[in-house]
Structures are given as structure tokens and as C-alpha cells.
Amino acid sequence: MKSSVSAAAALSILVAVASPAAAQKVADSICPRANAAISALVALKDQTDPVKNADVLLPVVNAYKSCRQLALADGAIEPAAHYDEVRASQYLISLGRQYYAMQKYDEAHAAWTEARQVSQDIVDWLPTSRHNTGMSHSQYHDAAVDIVKAADLELARLAPATKPSP
């Protein structure tokens, strides 16, 4: 499932167009463990409160990480584990933004760094003969590139915010 929507915009689009009624329709067939957490995110009424946003984003990230572990245990790197990694990374970018808004700079840095590292691994991934999908890279390559760029932008923004004031 290749996305032309940038990773940074994916969550904002989902939240902007979703209504509480749509929350009942959330269905991720690749990672069903994430459905309840995503439904809670979509149902969030006050999207301006970074504490509430972080509280609903963290379970989404954890659900995708859990699905990733299951996919890896089954040897399903491409597409399953990569899908789960991209989705977790997308939400990590958003989670880092909430931490940044709360001035939790260490947590923001950790979220963005993790999103960047995982996504860079997908960008660099090449199929072996065992995992040959007929492609020269992961089908989530482009989304991972977008996430790396988003993480780099956020990490650059973080550097001035953490410098002590004179």
C-alpha cells in the first residue's frame, strides 16, 4: 500500500476529515490491534490539547510496534513489518510534536529520532533472495523517505528550543 500523502500530513488528514461516526469505521486489516487506538484518536474532540493528543497517540504507536513484532516473528518483513514500522513512525512524528508543545524536549527528540531511524532502515532495505518481492526496495520506501524528511525538520526545530536562554 504505497501512499502519495506525506507521512507528516497523514495524521492531520485523518483527523481533519474524520468525525466521531467515522471512528466506528476505522479498520486496519494489516494491524487490527491498532483499530481501537486509532478510533480513540479519531474520536478525540479537543485536538488542541497536546497532553490529550499524546495520551491517545502513544497507544497507536504501541499497537503498531506490537504488530511489527508479530510480523517479524512470522518472517513477514515486506510488506507487513514495513507497513507497521511506517505507521508507527508516522504517529511518532505526531507524538513528538505533542511532546514539543508540552516542552518535553527529551521525549520529542526520542520520538523523532526513533521515527527517523526506523524509516531510514526501510529506505535502505533491499530485498534478499529470501524476501524478493520483485521490487528493488520496500513498497513503503517513498513513505519512509517522507518520514525521514519530517523527522529531520522536527529535529532541526528542536535544537534551538533546547538551548539555554542567555
GUZADREN-765840 format. One record per residue (C-alpha): x, y, z; residue number from 1. Coordinates in Angstrom, 3 decimals. Layout:
BEGIN
<rec><xx>X</xx><yy>Y</yy><zz>Z</zz><nr>NUM</nr></rec>
...
END
This chain:
BEGIN
<rec><xx>0.000</xx><yy>0.000</yy><zz>0.000</zz><nr>1</nr></rec>
<rec><xx>2.042</xx><yy>2.904</yy><zz>-1.286</zz><nr>2</nr></rec>
<rec><xx>0.976</xx><yy>6.338</yy><zz>-0.148</zz><nr>3</nr></rec>
<rec><xx>1.398</xx><yy>9.548</yy><zz>-2.079</zz><nr>4</nr></rec>
<rec><xx>0.456</xx><yy>11.511</yy><zz>1.031</zz><nr>5</nr></rec>
<rec><xx>3.439</xx><yy>12.641</yy><zz>3.051</zz><nr>6</nr></rec>
<rec><xx>3.864</xx><yy>10.945</yy><zz>6.382</zz><nr>7</nr></rec>
<rec><xx>3.676</xx><yy>14.252</yy><zz>8.187</zz><nr>8</nr></rec>
<rec><xx>0.325</xx><yy>15.045</yy><zz>6.606</zz><nr>9</nr></rec>
<rec><xx>-1.227</xx><yy>11.608</yy><zz>7.002</zz><nr>10</nr></rec>
<rec><xx>-2.374</xx><yy>12.035</yy><zz>10.585</zz><nr>11</nr></rec>
<rec><xx>-3.631</xx><yy>15.583</yy><zz>10.109</zz><nr>12</nr></rec>
<rec><xx>-5.690</xx><yy>14.489</yy><zz>7.106</zz><nr>13</nr></rec>
<rec><xx>-7.130</xx><yy>11.538</yy><zz>9.027</zz><nr>14</nr></rec>
<rec><xx>-8.081</xx><yy>13.699</yy><zz>11.989</zz><nr>15</nr></rec>
<rec><xx>-9.315</xx><yy>16.637</yy><zz>9.900</zz><nr>16</nr></rec>
<rec><xx>-11.790</xx><yy>14.614</yy><zz>7.841</zz><nr>17</nr></rec>
<rec><xx>-12.877</xx><yy>12.186</yy><zz>10.494</zz><nr>18</nr></rec>
<rec><xx>-15.959</xx><yy>12.555</yy><zz>12.589</zz><nr>19</nr></rec>
<rec><xx>-16.994</xx><yy>10.607</yy><zz>15.705</zz><nr>20</nr></rec>
<rec><xx>-19.237</xx><yy>8.493</yy><zz>13.472</zz><nr>21</nr></rec>
<rec><xx>-16.250</xx><yy>7.683</yy><zz>11.269</zz><nr>22</nr></rec>
<rec><xx>-14.395</xx><yy>6.448</yy><zz>14.334</zz><nr>23</nr></rec>
<rec><xx>-16.657</xx><yy>3.394</yy><zz>14.315</zz><nr>24</nr></rec>
<rec><xx>-15.461</xx><yy>2.588</yy><zz>10.766</zz><nr>25</nr></rec>
<rec><xx>-11.700</xx><yy>2.501</yy><zz>11.420</zz><nr>26</nr></rec>
<rec><xx>-10.401</xx><yy>-0.822</yy><zz>10.217</zz><nr>27</nr></rec>
<rec><xx>-6.751</xx><yy>-1.625</yy><zz>9.671</zz><nr>28</nr></rec>
<rec><xx>-6.723</xx><yy>-5.144</yy><zz>8.304</zz><nr>29</nr></rec>
<rec><xx>-2.915</xx><yy>-5.403</yy><zz>8.407</zz><nr>30</nr></rec>
<rec><xx>-2.705</xx><yy>-4.357</yy><zz>12.061</zz><nr>31</nr></rec>
<rec><xx>-6.111</xx><yy>-4.878</yy><zz>13.666</zz><nr>32</nr></rec>
<rec><xx>-4.554</xx><yy>-4.273</yy><zz>17.105</zz><nr>33</nr></rec>
<rec><xx>-4.387</xx><yy>-0.580</yy><zz>16.171</zz><nr>34</nr></rec>
<rec><xx>-8.096</xx><yy>-0.192</yy><zz>15.401</zz><nr>35</nr></rec>
<rec><xx>-9.265</xx><yy>0.691</yy><zz>18.910</zz><nr>36</nr></rec>
<rec><xx>-6.405</xx><yy>3.140</yy><zz>19.447</zz><nr>37</nr></rec>
<rec><xx>-6.984</xx><yy>4.845</yy><zz>16.101</zz><nr>38</nr></rec>
<rec><xx>-10.712</xx><yy>5.041</yy><zz>16.841</zz><nr>39</nr></rec>
<rec><xx>-9.890</xx><yy>6.795</yy><zz>20.114</zz><nr>40</nr></rec>
<rec><xx>-7.639</xx><yy>9.223</yy><zz>18.242</zz><nr>41</nr></rec>
<rec><xx>-10.276</xx><yy>9.982</yy><zz>15.633</zz><nr>42</nr></rec>
<rec><xx>-12.911</xx><yy>10.441</yy><zz>18.352</zz><nr>43</nr></rec>
<rec><xx>-10.756</xx><yy>12.958</yy><zz>20.257</zz><nr>44</nr></rec>
<rec><xx>-12.802</xx><yy>16.112</yy><zz>20.465</zz><nr>45</nr></rec>
<rec><xx>-10.172</xx><yy>18.575</yy><zz>21.707</zz><nr>46</nr></rec>
<rec><xx>-7.316</xx><yy>18.319</yy><zz>19.251</zz><nr>47</nr></rec>
<rec><xx>-5.641</xx><yy>21.456</yy><zz>20.611</zz><nr>48</nr></rec>
<rec><xx>-4.578</xx><yy>19.898</yy><zz>23.907</zz><nr>49</nr></rec>
<rec><xx>-1.136</xx><yy>18.312</yy><zz>23.486</zz><nr>50</nr></rec>
<rec><xx>-1.498</xx><yy>16.252</yy><zz>26.668</zz><nr>51</nr></rec>
<rec><xx>-4.724</xx><yy>14.630</yy><zz>25.475</zz><nr>52</nr></rec>
<rec><xx>-3.286</xx><yy>14.171</yy><zz>21.993</zz><nr>53</nr></rec>
<rec><xx>-0.181</xx><yy>12.460</yy><zz>23.369</zz><nr>54</nr></rec>
<rec><xx>-2.343</xx><yy>10.262</yy><zz>25.566</zz><nr>55</nr></rec>
<rec><xx>-4.181</xx><yy>8.900</yy><zz>22.517</zz><nr>56</nr></rec>
<rec><xx>-1.195</xx><yy>8.825</yy><zz>20.155</zz><nr>57</nr></rec>
<rec><xx>1.026</xx><yy>6.683</yy><zz>22.373</zz><nr>58</nr></rec>
<rec><xx>-1.329</xx><yy>3.645</yy><zz>22.298</zz><nr>59</nr></rec>
<rec><xx>-1.469</xx><yy>3.900</yy><zz>18.491</zz><nr>60</nr></rec>
<rec><xx>2.337</xx><yy>3.841</yy><zz>18.288</zz><nr>61</nr></rec>
<rec><xx>2.487</xx><yy>0.918</yy><zz>20.702</zz><nr>62</nr></rec>
<rec><xx>-0.141</xx><yy>-1.032</yy><zz>18.753</zz><nr>63</nr></rec>
<rec><xx>1.848</xx><yy>-0.727</yy><zz>15.533</zz><nr>64</nr></rec>
<rec><xx>5.056</xx><yy>-1.689</yy><zz>17.336</zz><nr>65</nr></rec>
<rec><xx>3.276</xx><yy>-4.773</yy><zz>18.670</zz><nr>66</nr></rec>
<rec><xx>2.089</xx><yy>-5.699</yy><zz>15.180</zz><nr>67</nr></rec>
<rec><xx>5.633</xx><yy>-5.201</yy><zz>13.907</zz><nr>68</nr></rec>
<rec><xx>6.934</xx><yy>-7.703</yy><zz>16.444</zz><nr>69</nr></rec>
<rec><xx>4.334</xx><yy>-10.260</yy><zz>15.358</zz><nr>70</nr></rec>
<rec><xx>5.163</xx><yy>-9.706</yy><zz>11.687</zz><nr>71</nr></rec>
<rec><xx>8.879</xx><yy>-10.127</yy><zz>12.339</zz><nr>72</nr></rec>
<rec><xx>8.234</xx><yy>-13.295</yy><zz>14.348</zz><nr>73</nr></rec>
<rec><xx>6.390</xx><yy>-14.647</yy><zz>11.293</zz><nr>74</nr></rec>
<rec><xx>9.224</xx><yy>-13.544</yy><zz>8.987</zz><nr>75</nr></rec>
<rec><xx>6.943</xx><yy>-11.103</yy><zz>7.182</zz><nr>76</nr></rec>
<rec><xx>9.316</xx><yy>-8.187</yy><zz>6.693</zz><nr>77</nr></rec>
<rec><xx>7.820</xx><yy>-6.988</yy><zz>3.429</zz><nr>78</nr></rec>
<rec><xx>5.140</xx><yy>-5.856</yy><zz>3.409</zz><nr>79</nr></rec>
<rec><xx>3.787</xx><yy>-6.433</yy><zz>6.933</zz><nr>80</nr></rec>
<rec><xx>6.632</xx><yy>-5.328</yy><zz>9.225</zz><nr>81</nr></rec>
<rec><xx>7.486</xx><yy>-2.396</yy><zz>6.985</zz><nr>82</nr></rec>
<rec><xx>3.856</xx><yy>-1.298</yy><zz>6.959</zz><nr>83</nr></rec>
<rec><xx>3.724</xx><yy>-1.435</yy><zz>10.757</zz><nr>84</nr></rec>
<rec><xx>7.021</xx><yy>0.448</yy><zz>11.027</zz><nr>85</nr></rec>
<rec><xx>5.855</xx><yy>3.206</yy><zz>8.677</zz><nr>86</nr></rec>
<rec><xx>2.574</xx><yy>3.600</yy><zz>10.535</zz><nr>87</nr></rec>
<rec><xx>4.304</xx><yy>3.684</yy><zz>13.941</zz><nr>88</nr></rec>
<rec><xx>6.788</xx><yy>6.228</yy><zz>12.600</zz><nr>89</nr></rec>
<rec><xx>4.046</xx><yy>8.459</yy><zz>11.212</zz><nr>90</nr></rec>
<rec><xx>2.404</xx><yy>8.548</yy><zz>14.590</zz><nr>91</nr></rec>
<rec><xx>5.771</xx><yy>9.024</yy><zz>16.328</zz><nr>92</nr></rec>
<rec><xx>6.245</xx><yy>12.236</yy><zz>14.337</zz><nr>93</nr></rec>
<rec><xx>2.870</xx><yy>13.462</yy><zz>15.598</zz><nr>94</nr></rec>
<rec><xx>3.592</xx><yy>12.271</yy><zz>19.133</zz><nr>95</nr></rec>
<rec><xx>6.892</xx><yy>14.143</yy><zz>19.096</zz><nr>96</nr></rec>
<rec><xx>5.029</xx><yy>17.308</yy><zz>18.096</zz><nr>97</nr></rec>
<rec><xx>2.754</xx><yy>16.929</yy><zz>21.092</zz><nr>98</nr></rec>
<rec><xx>5.748</xx><yy>16.463</yy><zz>23.395</zz><nr>99</nr></rec>
<rec><xx>7.367</xx><yy>19.514</yy><zz>21.830</zz><nr>100</nr></rec>
<rec><xx>4.220</xx><yy>21.557</yy><zz>22.517</zz><nr>101</nr></rec>
<rec><xx>4.403</xx><yy>20.407</yy><zz>26.156</zz><nr>102</nr></rec>
<rec><xx>8.096</xx><yy>21.415</yy><zz>26.234</zz><nr>103</nr></rec>
<rec><xx>9.080</xx><yy>17.795</yy><zz>26.846</zz><nr>104</nr></rec>
<rec><xx>12.073</xx><yy>18.138</yy><zz>24.575</zz><nr>105</nr></rec>
<rec><xx>13.796</xx><yy>14.889</yy><zz>25.520</zz><nr>106</nr></rec>
<rec><xx>10.641</xx><yy>12.909</yy><zz>24.730</zz><nr>107</nr></rec>
<rec><xx>10.161</xx><yy>14.806</yy><zz>21.455</zz><nr>108</nr></rec>
<rec><xx>13.762</xx><yy>14.111</yy><zz>20.494</zz><nr>109</nr></rec>
<rec><xx>13.379</xx><yy>10.420</yy><zz>21.317</zz><nr>110</nr></rec>
<rec><xx>10.168</xx><yy>10.093</yy><zz>19.275</zz><nr>111</nr></rec>
<rec><xx>11.585</xx><yy>11.868</yy><zz>16.227</zz><nr>112</nr></rec>
<rec><xx>14.897</xx><yy>10.020</yy><zz>16.429</zz><nr>113</nr></rec>
<rec><xx>13.144</xx><yy>6.665</yy><zz>16.603</zz><nr>114</nr></rec>
<rec><xx>10.851</xx><yy>7.557</yy><zz>13.695</zz><nr>115</nr></rec>
<rec><xx>13.869</xx><yy>8.619</yy><zz>11.665</zz><nr>116</nr></rec>
<rec><xx>15.936</xx><yy>5.521</yy><zz>12.437</zz><nr>117</nr></rec>
<rec><xx>13.147</xx><yy>3.055</yy><zz>11.689</zz><nr>118</nr></rec>
<rec><xx>12.202</xx><yy>4.869</yy><zz>8.488</zz><nr>119</nr></rec>
<rec><xx>15.814</xx><yy>5.109</yy><zz>7.342</zz><nr>120</nr></rec>
<rec><xx>16.084</xx><yy>1.337</yy><zz>7.786</zz><nr>121</nr></rec>
<rec><xx>13.138</xx><yy>0.948</yy><zz>5.393</zz><nr>122</nr></rec>
<rec><xx>14.695</xx><yy>3.384</yy><zz>2.922</zz><nr>123</nr></rec>
<rec><xx>17.932</xx><yy>1.375</yy><zz>2.993</zz><nr>124</nr></rec>
<rec><xx>16.264</xx><yy>-2.050</yy><zz>2.878</zz><nr>125</nr></rec>
<rec><xx>16.954</xx><yy>-4.196</yy><zz>-0.157</zz><nr>126</nr></rec>
<rec><xx>15.171</xx><yy>-7.490</yy><zz>-0.700</zz><nr>127</nr></rec>
<rec><xx>17.289</xx><yy>-10.600</yy><zz>-0.430</zz><nr>128</nr></rec>
<rec><xx>16.560</xx><yy>-13.691</yy><zz>-2.443</zz><nr>129</nr></rec>
<rec><xx>14.552</xx><yy>-14.932</yy><zz>0.541</zz><nr>130</nr></rec>
<rec><xx>12.419</xx><yy>-11.779</yy><zz>0.640</zz><nr>131</nr></rec>
<rec><xx>12.451</xx><yy>-10.973</yy><zz>-3.056</zz><nr>132</nr></rec>
<rec><xx>9.252</xx><yy>-9.148</yy><zz>-3.857</zz><nr>133</nr></rec>
<rec><xx>10.232</xx><yy>-8.354</yy><zz>-7.431</zz><nr>134</nr></rec>
<rec><xx>10.951</xx><yy>-4.799</yy><zz>-6.331</zz><nr>135</nr></rec>
<rec><xx>14.256</xx><yy>-3.052</yy><zz>-5.837</zz><nr>136</nr></rec>
<rec><xx>13.185</xx><yy>-1.673</yy><zz>-2.449</zz><nr>137</nr></rec>
<rec><xx>10.321</xx><yy>-1.743</yy><zz>0.042</zz><nr>138</nr></rec>
<rec><xx>6.909</xx><yy>-0.762</yy><zz>-1.222</zz><nr>139</nr></rec>
<rec><xx>6.912</xx><yy>1.688</yy><zz>1.698</zz><nr>140</nr></rec>
<rec><xx>10.168</xx><yy>3.299</yy><zz>0.553</zz><nr>141</nr></rec>
<rec><xx>8.590</xx><yy>6.604</yy><zz>-0.503</zz><nr>142</nr></rec>
<rec><xx>6.560</xx><yy>6.965</yy><zz>2.681</zz><nr>143</nr></rec>
<rec><xx>9.696</xx><yy>6.196</yy><zz>4.704</zz><nr>144</nr></rec>
<rec><xx>11.621</xx><yy>8.890</yy><zz>2.808</zz><nr>145</nr></rec>
<rec><xx>8.868</xx><yy>11.383</yy><zz>3.709</zz><nr>146</nr></rec>
<rec><xx>9.079</xx><yy>10.370</yy><zz>7.370</zz><nr>147</nr></rec>
<rec><xx>12.874</xx><yy>10.769</yy><zz>7.415</zz><nr>148</nr></rec>
<rec><xx>12.466</xx><yy>14.277</yy><zz>5.973</zz><nr>149</nr></rec>
<rec><xx>9.748</xx><yy>15.142</yy><zz>8.505</zz><nr>150</nr></rec>
<rec><xx>11.880</xx><yy>13.846</yy><zz>11.381</zz><nr>151</nr></rec>
<rec><xx>14.872</xx><yy>15.843</yy><zz>10.167</zz><nr>152</nr></rec>
<rec><xx>12.759</xx><yy>19.019</yy><zz>10.044</zz><nr>153</nr></rec>
<rec><xx>11.424</xx><yy>18.434</yy><zz>13.541</zz><nr>154</nr></rec>
<rec><xx>14.848</xx><yy>17.612</yy><zz>14.958</zz><nr>155</nr></rec>
<rec><xx>16.238</xx><yy>20.814</yy><zz>13.414</zz><nr>156</nr></rec>
<rec><xx>13.411</xx><yy>22.789</yy><zz>15.003</zz><nr>157</nr></rec>
<rec><xx>14.143</xx><yy>21.157</yy><zz>18.332</zz><nr>158</nr></rec>
<rec><xx>17.791</xx><yy>22.246</yy><zz>18.500</zz><nr>159</nr></rec>
<rec><xx>17.072</xx><yy>25.984</yy><zz>19.043</zz><nr>160</nr></rec>
<rec><xx>14.274</xx><yy>25.255</yy><zz>21.507</zz><nr>161</nr></rec>
<rec><xx>16.553</xx><yy>23.349</yy><zz>23.843</zz><nr>162</nr></rec>
<rec><xx>19.368</xx><yy>25.919</yy><zz>24.006</zz><nr>163</nr></rec>
<rec><xx>19.539</xx><yy>27.763</yy><zz>27.306</zz><nr>164</nr></rec>
<rec><xx>18.425</xx><yy>31.367</yy><zz>27.171</zz><nr>165</nr></rec>
<rec><xx>21.100</xx><yy>33.991</yy><zz>27.852</zz><nr>166</nr></rec>
END
